[in-house]
């Protein structure tokens, strides 16, 4: 299933609404000598919506955006960290 994920750069957030419930991924952006680092700080999907792949879609959208921008990613959120470990094709984005 695909979701209409929106990026709100001013709020540093990716979000989608499913069944009138807001699902979000929050991040911060920090400059480093080698470029910007996106730190994924929080992923939240309301309990009634869990298991539908929404959090996965949010993380993928954020990582795809980071790749497009040339950013590295620090997955401080445990879900995002586990997602990156399960998808080795995104490990190149991980900030060292």
Legacy VTK file of the C-alpha trace (Angstrom):
# vtk DataFile Version 3.0
C-alpha trace
ASCII
DATASET POLYDATA
POINTS 96 float
0.000 0.000 0.000
1.266 3.494 -0.758
0.717 6.551 1.399
0.596 10.244 0.541
3.635 11.330 2.537
4.215 15.050 2.852
7.488 16.742 3.763
7.178 19.848 5.932
10.763 21.170 5.890
9.989 24.127 8.194
8.720 21.698 10.854
11.456 19.146 10.055
8.787 16.480 9.625
7.441 13.893 7.207
3.803 13.004 7.749
0.777 11.270 6.372
-2.818 11.024 7.498
-4.450 7.597 7.502
-8.032 7.054 8.641
-7.981 10.638 9.994
-4.953 9.815 12.197
-1.648 11.704 11.872
1.498 9.613 11.454
4.853 11.406 11.669
8.605 11.170 11.426
10.497 14.050 13.048
14.105 14.966 12.378
16.749 17.584 13.005
19.328 18.837 10.548
22.872 19.645 11.616
25.798 20.988 9.627
29.063 19.057 9.797
32.390 19.628 8.035
31.435 16.932 5.522
27.853 18.152 4.946
24.421 18.077 6.539
23.313 15.250 8.837
19.640 14.388 9.250
18.999 12.932 12.697
15.740 10.997 12.769
14.498 11.640 16.285
11.000 10.178 16.380
8.607 8.042 14.374
5.011 7.769 15.540
2.081 5.782 14.200
-1.074 5.570 16.351
-1.679 2.042 17.733
-4.815 1.354 15.647
-2.715 1.852 12.481
0.311 -0.228 13.460
1.280 -3.101 11.202
0.267 -1.403 7.957
3.778 -0.370 6.890
3.194 3.317 7.571
6.309 3.831 9.703
8.340 2.010 7.073
6.990 4.294 4.353
7.820 7.377 6.445
11.405 6.229 7.044
11.887 5.350 3.383
10.581 8.765 2.301
12.933 10.518 4.731
15.935 8.467 3.619
15.138 8.965 -0.052
14.966 12.708 0.578
18.271 12.625 2.465
19.876 10.792 -0.457
18.525 13.351 -2.944
19.970 16.168 -0.822
23.339 14.469 -0.303
22.812 14.257 3.478
24.032 11.584 5.852
21.562 10.134 8.373
21.814 9.458 12.085
18.876 7.192 13.068
18.437 8.149 16.749
14.924 6.691 16.635
15.091 2.953 17.371
12.586 2.144 14.617
14.567 4.062 11.980
17.790 2.428 13.155
16.285 -1.064 12.878
14.788 -0.192 9.476
18.180 0.854 8.134
19.762 -2.381 9.399
17.048 -4.377 7.582
17.623 -2.420 4.348
21.347 -2.539 3.606
20.869 -0.513 0.412
20.399 2.534 2.698
23.388 1.865 4.993
25.577 4.121 2.846
23.578 7.040 4.257
24.444 6.253 7.875
26.518 8.999 9.505
29.768 7.689 10.957
LINES 1 97
96 0 1 2 3 4 5 6 7 8 9 10 11 12 13 14 15 16 17 18 19 20 21 22 23 24 25 26 27 28 29 30 31 32 33 34 35 36 37 38 39 40 41 42 43 44 45 46 47 48 49 50 51 52 53 54 55 56 57 58 59 60 61 62 63 64 65 66 67 68 69 70 71 72 73 74 75 76 77 78 79 80 81 82 83 84 85 86 87 88 89 90 91 92 93 94 95
